[in-house]
Amino acid sequence: MLSIKRETDYAIRCVYYLSGKPDEVIMVDEIAREMCIPKSFLSKILQKLARSKIVKSYVGVKGGFILAENPGDITLYDVIVSVEGPVAMNRCTVKKKECALSSKCNVHPIWVLVRHDVEQLLREKNFGDIG
């Protein structure tokens, strides 16, 4: 079975939750509770999302997280790449040099097409549409 990492699923849930409250700073405890994500794991995910400028963090008594952009401007692709890196079915579509066979492999163009199609679909789905 091919699937995204649990961390990526949690990141998508987190951004989805924040998309429902785009003008509010939300504490980690609330997101974790509402989206059934372990708090310690969520904190690490939110750091990645902040580094990717998907969320902003605020410290202090009223601290927490808020989306850095409008939900309609954040795609599933953005969140997945911020957690996992490039979307690919096979590493040869990301770094052709990692596979000595990619130039003569008849399957390579199929992997490239699949990667393109998946990326396109994920770029079309934003959190404004999902919510």
HELIX and SHEET records of a PDB file:
HELIX    1   1 ARG A    6  SER A   19  1                                  14    
HELIX    2   2 VAL A   28  MET A   35  1                                   8    
HELIX    3   3 LYS A   39  ARG A   51  1                                  13    
HELIX    4   4 PRO A   71  ASP A   73  5                                   3    
HELIX    5   5 LEU A   76  GLU A   84  1                                   9    
HELIX    6   6 ARG A   91  THR A   93  5                                   3    
HELIX    7   7 LYS A   96  GLU A   98  5                                   3    
HELIX    8   8 HIS A  108  GLU A  124  1                                  17    
HELIX    9   9 PHE A  127  ILE A  130  1                                   4    
SHEET    1   A 2 VAL A  55  TYR A  58  0                                        
SHEET    2   A 2 GLY A  64  LEU A  67 -1                                        
END                                                                             
